């Protein structure tokens, strides 16, 4: 019983440590997050009317790719990573005369093609406009860089993007990591905007 009393006393003291203003901030922040789409216009005005410690140019003017969307893309890449991309490339470069192996190769190539198709369907579904454009630009950069290393007698296997599947796969992981980092930065900025709105609401009630 004595321990229970001590625990309740400590809980009471800890609860008293949170001010009315802090409780207001938590409640209002939760409401803002829940109704963020409806509060967008207010947020945009706040960015113009108040001084923020970060550059918000464009952050509130576009949809931001979610962490779940990014994970979906990584799951799609894992399907490709489980396929023998380098082995397929090597087999084609060396040439195959065995009809049995040729059938296996054709089946593997079909799996690769379907996996890339599903992955880029996910890209279309998951990435918002600017992120999707960024991904395509980076793919173009990788293709151009690869083509500069090609010679007229090169026999390297290339997929329909114009470079080896394993090279494109590695590039995709890198690109998705870059998009995730950019998304995290944007979410931090939006969090600051949401905090500012919460503070303005609580301050308007005379809570400081």
N, C-alpha and C positions, 0 to 999 in steps of 0.2 A: 504494500500500500504506500509506504514511504517513497519507494522508487517511482510509483505512478504520479504521486504529487509533485516530485521533483521534475519529472518529465513534462507534466502539464505546465509547471511554472516556466520551464525553459522554452516550451512552445509558445507560451504567452509572450515572453520577452522577445523571442524571434519575430513574432507577428507584429509586435509594436515597432519593430525596426523599419517597417515599410510605411512610408508616409502616405497621406491621402493623395498627394500629387503622383507618387510612384504607382499607386493602385490605379489612378485615372489613366496614366500612360499605358499600362498593360491592357486595360479594358478597351481603350480607344484604338490601340494598335491592333488588337485582335479583330475589332470591327472593320478597320481599314483594310486589313489583309483579306478578310472575308468578302468585302464589297469593293475590291480594288478596281475592277473594270468600271464601276459606276463613279469612282472617285478620280479617275484618270484626268479629267479636265481640271479639277481642283489642283491636282498635283502639278500639272503643266503650268498653271498660273503661279503656283508657289515657287517653282523653279525660276520664273522670271522676276518675281517680287522679292525674293530673299537671297541672301548670299550663302552659297553652299561651298564646302571645302573641296569639292570635286567637280570636274567638268561633266555636266549632264547633257551635253549636246547630242541629240538623237536618241538618248536612252529611253525617254518616254514617248518617242514617236514610232516605236516599232515593237512588235511582239518578240518576246525573248524565248529562246529554245529552253525547254525544261530539262531538269536532270534526268527525268524518266525517258525523255526522247533520246537523250545522249546515250543512256544505257541501252535502249533498244537498238541503236546503231552499233554499239559495241557487241551486242549479242549477234547481230547480223554479220559482223566481221569475224566473230569466233567460228561461225559456220564455215567461212572461207579458210580460216586458219587451220581448221581440221582437215582440209582437203590437201592432197599431195601436189601442191602447185609447182614446187621446184622440180619434183620428179617428172611431172607431166612435161614441163619445159625441156628437161634433159632428154626425155624419150623422143620428143619431136625433133630436137636438134640432131640426135644421132640417127634417126630414121628407124622405122620398124617394118620388118618383112614378115614376121609371124602373124598370120591372120587372127589368132587367138588374142595376142597382145594388142593388136590393132583395135579389136572390138572393145577390150578393156579400156584402152585409151579414149576411144570415142565416147564411151559411157562416162568416163571421168571428166572429159571436156564438157559434156552436157551438164553434169552436176555443177561444174564451175560456172558455166554460162547462166544457169538457173539461179545459182547463189548470188552472182553479181546482179542479176535482174531483181531479185527480192531485196537485196541490200539497197539498190538505188530507188526502188519503190519506197523503202523506209525513209530514205533521204528526202524524197518528195513529201512524204507524210509528216516527217518529224522536224525538219529544219525550217525555220522561218526565213523569209525572203533574203535578208542580208547574209545570214549564215549559209544559206543554200548557194548564193552567188559566190561567197568566199570559198566554199568547198570546190566549186567548179573552176574558179580562177586558179586555185592551188593545184588542181589536177592538171590544168593546162600548163602550169609552170613545170610540173614534174615531167610531163610528156615532152615539152620543148627541151628540157635539160637532158632527157634520155636520148632524144633524136640527135643531139649534138655529138653523142658518143658513138652513134651508129656509123658503120662503113657500108659501102655498096655490097660487100660480100658477107655481111653479117647474117648469120643463120639463127639468131636468137628467136625463140618463140615469143610472139606478142599476142595479146588478146585484142578484143575489139576496141580497146582504148588506145592501142598503139604502143604499149610497153608491157613487159612481163607482168603476169598476175601477181607474183610475189612482191614485185617492186611497188605496184599500185596498192597492194594490201598494206605494206609498211607505211606508205604515204598516207593512207586513210587513217590509220591509227594516230599518226602525228597530227593530221588535220583536225580530227575529232578532239584530241587533247587541247589544241589551240582554241577551238570553239568553246570547249568547256571552261577554259580559263577566262575567256572573254565574257561568257555568260555569268560566271561567278563574280566578276568585277561589276557587271551591270546590276546584278542582284544586290550587291553591297550598296551601290548608289541608290537603287530604289528603296532599300531599307532605310537609308538616311532621309529620303523624301517622306517616307511613311512616318518616321520618327518626328520629323518636323511638323507634319500635319497633326499628329497626336499631341505634341507639345503646344501647338497653337490652340487646339480645342481645350486642353486643360488650363492653359493660361487665360483663355477667355472666360473661364468660370471662376477666376480669381485664385486658382491654385498654383502655388509656386514652390 
